[in-house]
Amino acid sequence: MERERLSLRVSKSRLEKLRRIAEQREKTMTQLVEDWIDKLKEEKPS
């Protein structure tokens, strides 16, 4: 699978929170974000 890069801006406190949670769950920050994206529901077109 070809990977793309995502760049975004978040507050320092949110970045630190993401790092802590990733460490606690023994995952990378990328894995956490991908897990979250996979849980998002897409709206069906009208």
Secondary structure by P-SEA (a helix, b strand, c coil): cbbbbbbbbbcaaaaaaaaaaaaaacccaaaaaaaaaaabbbbccc
